[in-house]
Amino acid sequence: MPLHFTDQEFAKRKDETLARMDREGLDGMLLFRQESMYYLTGYDTFGYVFFQCLFLGADGRMTLLTRAPDARAARFTSNIEDIRIWADGPDAEPTKDLKEILREHGCAGRRLGVEWDAYGLTAQNGRRLSSALEGFCRLDDASLLITRQRVVKRPAEIVYVRKAAELADLALAEGLKLAKPDAFEGDILAAIQGEIFKGDGDYSGNEFIIGSGPAAHLGRYTSGRRNVAAGEQLALEFAGVYRHYHSCLMRVVTIGKATPRQAEVHKHAMDALEASSNALRPGEPVGNVFNAYISTIEKAGFTENNLNACGYSLGTTFSPNWMDWPMLYRDNPVIAEPGMVFFMFLPITDRGVSAVPGETFLVTESGSERLGKSPITFATES
């Protein structure tokens, strides 16, 4: 399997990371986020459920400490040359192995950044890390250093984001073909996921969401499938995924013809989508997106059951979720930049009726571009 990006692309990413480290006065980084490792090296694994760490020194040298199965994965998928293995066993202490690696890199007494906020670093392992390195070096929280870098997609990444959006459109079309009375939710899910796999796509960072009837308003994956009935609403939320880049879609559709009330709620949700997408502009705070959403639906009289966020960044994310930093919530001060990608969902739930148009947008030089091309329908029969 070749790397998904060129050597030159990876070199530019690492150079930018090293410049950010220099500005923060860091002599090295201890990377625990799988997203950071994939972004900088191509390393692709789910082995972060165990202890592993990629050290990046200020001199650009990298050393990966991981388990034997993931060492093989690193050799196959990444450009990492120095790979060390810690052995499973009742007395295994990989944090002490890491300390010796850091000693080799001359890190004694140095200032190192740590990705403390990482699914790959449990609280228990974090405590072990602190204990092992206490008095040896200084550890500072640098959880967002590479995350802030990743949020602005480079041109080579946007190619994959657009491919993910194409797969999402194809998957939605296949799923909606089956959205008829008495359809089994499992068949709809299989059609959506299958279309993505057929297009050389990947598993997403979290489960695809489907819900009908009473579960159409849930917005969460739950175990157990049912058959949908005529007149019920069906909610779908999923991502097209290509080389781990995500592009999400969300729909709430009525099985059959929508009632006038469902059509009305959908119209107001679409108004909110338009207002919010217009508010996503370079140079402006991303919190403006939520402010536009909430003001639009409150003016329409929807003051209850509102959520406190209406979207988030998307990129290369690994399980357990596809959400990336930052979120779209009220007054978030993060400034939008060209190359950022956001999934925007605009929910309204009122008296048993829901509408949640969800689309992925790319921030451009002058505004934002909707990446999906599918019509935003709200019923399976016109």
C-alpha positions in Angstrom: 0.0 0.0 0.0 1.6 3.3 -1.1 1.4 6.4 1.1 -1.7 8.4 0.3 0.4 11.6 -0.1 3.8 12.4 -1.6 7.0 12.7 0.3 7.1 16.4 -0.5 3.6 16.8 1.0 4.6 15.0 4.3 7.8 17.1 4.4 5.8 20.4 4.2 3.5 19.3 7.0 6.3 18.3 9.3 8.1 21.6 8.5 5.0 23.5 9.6 4.7 21.5 12.7 8.3 22.1 13.6 7.8 25.8 13.1 4.8 25.8 15.4 6.8 23.9 18.0 9.6 26.5 17.8 7.1 29.3 18.3 5.9 27.5 21.5 9.4 26.9 22.7 9.0 23.1 22.6 12.0 20.8 22.2 9.8 17.9 21.2 6.3 16.5 21.0 4.8 13.3 22.4 2.0 12.5 20.0 -0.8 10.3 21.1 -3.6 11.3 18.7 -3.8 8.8 15.8 -5.0 11.7 13.7 -1.7 13.5 14.3 0.4 10.4 13.4 -1.6 9.8 10.2 -1.3 13.4 9.2 2.4 13.6 9.6 3.5 10.1 8.5 0.6 8.2 7.0 0.6 5.7 9.9 -2.8 4.0 9.8 -3.9 1.7 12.7 -6.5 1.2 15.4 -3.7 0.2 17.7 -4.0 3.4 19.7 -6.3 1.5 22.0 -3.1 0.4 23.6 -0.2 2.6 24.7 1.7 4.0 21.8 3.6 7.3 21.3 5.2 9.0 18.4 8.0 11.3 19.5 8.8 14.2 17.2 12.0 16.1 18.1 12.8 19.8 17.3 15.4 18.4 14.9 12.8 16.6 12.9 13.7 13.1 14.1 10.8 10.7 14.9 10.6 7.5 16.9 7.5 5.4 17.3 6.9 3.3 20.4 4.2 0.7 19.9 3.2 -3.0 20.1 4.5 -5.6 17.6 1.3 -5.8 15.5 1.3 -2.0 15.1 4.9 -1.9 14.3 4.1 -4.0 11.2 1.3 -1.6 10.4 3.6 1.4 10.7 6.2 -0.2 8.3 3.4 -0.9 5.8 1.5 2.4 5.9 3.9 5.1 7.1 7.3 6.8 6.4 8.5 6.2 10.0 11.9 4.6 10.0 12.7 4.3 13.8 10.1 2.0 15.3 10.5 0.5 18.8 8.4 -2.2 20.3 7.2 -2.6 23.9 6.4 -6.2 24.8 3.1 -7.3 26.3 3.5 -8.9 29.8 2.4 -8.7 33.4 5.3 -6.3 34.2 5.2 -4.2 31.0 5.8 -0.5 31.6 5.9 1.2 28.2 6.2 4.6 29.7 9.6 3.6 31.1 10.5 2.4 27.6 9.5 5.8 26.3 11.7 7.6 28.9 14.7 5.7 27.6 13.9 6.7 24.0 13.6 10.3 25.2 17.0 10.0 26.9 18.5 8.9 23.6 17.0 12.0 22.0 18.6 14.2 24.6 15.4 15.3 26.2 16.5 15.3 29.8 15.6 18.7 31.3 13.9 19.7 28.1 10.4 21.1 27.5 8.1 18.7 25.7 4.6 19.1 24.4 2.1 16.3 25.1 -1.2 15.5 23.4 -3.0 14.9 26.7 -6.4 15.3 25.0 -6.3 12.1 23.0 -8.3 8.9 22.9 -5.0 7.1 22.6 -3.9 8.2 26.0 -6.2 6.9 28.8 -6.3 8.6 32.2 -4.4 5.6 33.6 -1.6 5.8 31.0 -1.5 9.5 31.4 -0.8 9.1 35.1 1.9 6.5 34.4 3.4 8.9 31.8 3.6 11.7 34.3 5.1 9.5 37.0 7.7 8.0 34.7 8.9 11.5 33.4 8.6 13.4 36.7 11.8 15.2 37.3 13.2 14.1 33.9 11.7 16.7 31.6 8.9 19.3 31.6 5.6 18.3 30.1 3.3 21.0 28.7 -0.2 20.5 27.2 0.1 20.8 23.4 -3.1 18.9 22.5 -4.2 21.5 19.9 -0.8 22.2 18.3 -1.2 19.8 15.4 -5.0 19.8 15.6 -5.0 23.5 14.8 -2.7 22.8 11.9 -4.9 20.0 10.6 -8.1 22.0 10.6 -7.0 24.0 7.5 -6.9 21.4 4.8 -4.1 21.5 2.2 -5.0 21.3 -1.5 -4.0 17.6 -1.6 -6.4 16.9 1.3 -9.3 18.8 -0.2 -9.1 16.3 -3.2 -9.9 13.5 -0.7 -12.6 15.5 1.0 -14.4 16.1 -2.3 -14.1 12.3 -3.0 -15.7 11.6 0.3 -18.6 14.0 -0.5 -19.1 12.2 -3.8 -19.3 8.9 -1.9 -21.8 10.4 0.5 -24.1 11.5 -2.3 -24.0 8.0 -3.9 -24.7 6.3 -0.6 -27.6 8.6 0.2 -29.2 7.8 -3.2 -28.9 4.1 -2.5 -30.3 4.3 0.9 -33.3 6.4 -0.2 -34.2 3.9 -2.9 -35.1 1.4 -0.1 -36.8 4.0 2.2 -40.4 2.6 1.6 -43.1 1.3 3.9 -42.0 -1.9 5.8 -38.4 -1.4 4.8 -35.9 -2.9 7.2 -33.5 -0.3 8.7 -30.6 -2.8 8.4 -31.1 -3.1 4.6 -30.9 0.7 4.4 -27.8 0.8 6.4 -26.2 -1.9 4.4 -26.9 -0.1 1.1 -25.4 3.1 2.4 -22.2 1.5 3.8 -21.9 -0.8 0.8 -21.9 2.1 -1.6 -19.0 3.7 0.2 -17.0 0.5 0.2 -17.7 0.0 -3.5 -16.2 3.4 -4.1 -12.9 2.5 -2.2 -14.1 4.3 0.9 -13.4 3.6 4.5 -15.2 3.0 7.7 -16.2 6.2 9.4 -15.0 7.5 12.7 -18.3 6.5 14.4 -21.4 4.4 13.6 -23.8 5.5 11.0 -27.0 6.8 12.6 -30.4 5.6 11.6 -33.7 6.0 13.4 -37.4 5.8 12.5 -40.6 6.3 14.3 -39.8 7.3 17.9 -36.1 7.1 17.3 -36.2 9.6 14.4 -35.5 12.4 16.8 -32.7 10.7 18.7 -29.6 11.7 16.8 -27.6 8.8 18.1 -26.8 5.2 17.0 -28.6 2.6 19.0 -28.4 -1.2 18.7 -31.4 -3.0 17.2 -33.2 -2.5 13.9 -36.9 -2.2 13.0 -39.1 -1.9 10.0 -40.3 1.6 9.0 -44.0 2.3 8.5 -45.8 4.6 6.1 -46.1 8.1 7.5 -43.2 7.8 9.9 -40.1 9.9 9.8 -36.7 8.3 9.0 -33.5 9.9 10.2 -30.2 9.2 8.5 -26.8 10.6 9.5 -23.6 9.2 8.0 -20.3 10.1 6.3 -18.7 9.4 3.0 -15.1 8.6 4.0 -12.1 8.4 1.7 -8.6 7.9 3.0 -10.1 8.7 6.5 -11.4 12.1 5.3 -15.0 12.6 6.1 -17.9 14.4 4.5 -21.2 14.0 6.3 -24.9 14.2 5.3 -28.0 14.2 7.4 -31.7 13.9 6.4 -35.0 13.4 8.1 -37.5 12.1 5.5 -41.1 11.1 5.8 -41.9 7.6 4.4 -44.5 8.5 1.8 -46.0 12.0 1.6 -45.2 14.6 4.2 -47.9 16.3 6.2 -48.3 20.1 6.0 -46.7 20.4 9.4 -43.7 18.4 8.4 -43.3 20.5 5.3 -43.5 23.7 7.3 -40.9 22.6 9.9 -38.6 21.5 7.0 -38.9 24.9 5.4 -37.8 26.7 8.6 -34.9 24.3 8.9 -33.8 25.1 5.4 -34.0 28.8 6.2 -31.7 28.1 9.1 -29.3 26.2 6.8 -29.1 29.0 4.4 -28.5 31.6 7.1 -25.9 29.5 8.8 -24.0 28.7 5.6 -24.0 32.4 4.7 -22.5 33.1 8.1 -19.6 30.7 7.5 -17.1 33.2 6.0 -13.3 33.5 6.1 -12.1 36.0 8.7 -15.3 35.7 10.8 -15.8 33.7 14.0 -17.2 30.2 13.5 -19.6 31.0 16.3 -21.5 33.2 13.9 -22.8 30.0 12.3 -24.6 28.9 15.5 -25.8 32.4 16.2 -27.4 32.5 12.7 -29.1 29.1 13.2 -30.6 29.8 16.6 -31.8 33.3 15.7 -33.5 32.0 12.6 -35.4 29.3 14.3 -36.3 31.3 17.3 -37.8 34.0 15.1 -39.9 31.3 13.5 -41.2 30.4 17.0 -39.1 27.4 17.8 -37.8 28.1 21.3 -37.8 24.6 22.8 -35.7 21.4 22.3 -32.9 23.4 20.7 -29.4 22.0 20.8 -26.3 24.0 22.0 -24.2 23.3 18.9 -25.1 22.9 15.2 -21.9 21.4 13.7 -18.2 20.8 13.9 -15.1 20.5 11.8 -14.4 17.4 9.7 -11.2 15.8 8.6 -9.1 12.7 9.2 -10.6 11.3 12.4 -10.4 7.8 13.9 -12.8 6.0 16.1 -14.7 6.6 18.3 -16.1 9.6 16.4 -15.8 11.7 13.2 -16.1 15.0 15.0 -13.1 17.3 14.9 -12.1 20.6 16.5 -13.7 23.2 16.6 -17.4 22.9 17.3 -20.0 25.3 16.0 -21.5 26.7 19.2 -22.6 30.1 20.4 -20.0 32.8 20.1 -17.1 30.4 19.4 -14.2 32.9 18.7 -12.2 30.6 16.4 -11.7 32.4 13.1 -12.8 30.6 9.9 -10.1 30.2 7.3 -10.1 29.0 3.7 -9.6 25.2 3.7 -11.6 24.5 6.8 -14.3 21.9 6.4 -17.5 21.9 8.6 -20.5 19.6 8.9 -23.5 21.8 9.6 -26.8 20.3 10.8 -29.7 22.5 11.6 -32.2 20.7 13.8 -35.8 21.6 14.6 -37.9 19.2 16.7 -41.4 20.4 17.5 -44.5 18.4 18.7 -43.2 15.1 17.4 -42.0 16.4 14.1 -38.3 16.8 13.1 -36.3 18.4 10.4 -32.5 18.2 10.3 -30.9 19.1 7.0 -27.2 18.4 7.4 -24.5 19.2 4.8 -20.7 19.5 4.7 -19.2 22.9 3.7 -15.7 24.0 2.6 -14.6 27.5 3.6 -13.5 29.3 0.5 -11.7 32.6 -0.1 -15.1 34.5 -0.3 -17.6 32.3 1.7 -18.4 28.7 1.8 -19.2 25.9 -0.7 -21.6 23.1 -0.1 -19.8 19.9 -1.1 -22.8 17.6 -1.4 -24.9 17.7 -4.5 -27.9 15.7 -3.4 -31.3 17.4 -3.2 -32.4 18.1 0.4 -35.7 16.2 0.3 -38.0 15.7 3.3 -40.3 13.0 2.0 -39.9 9.9 -0.2 -43.0 10.9 -2.3 -43.5 14.4 -3.6 
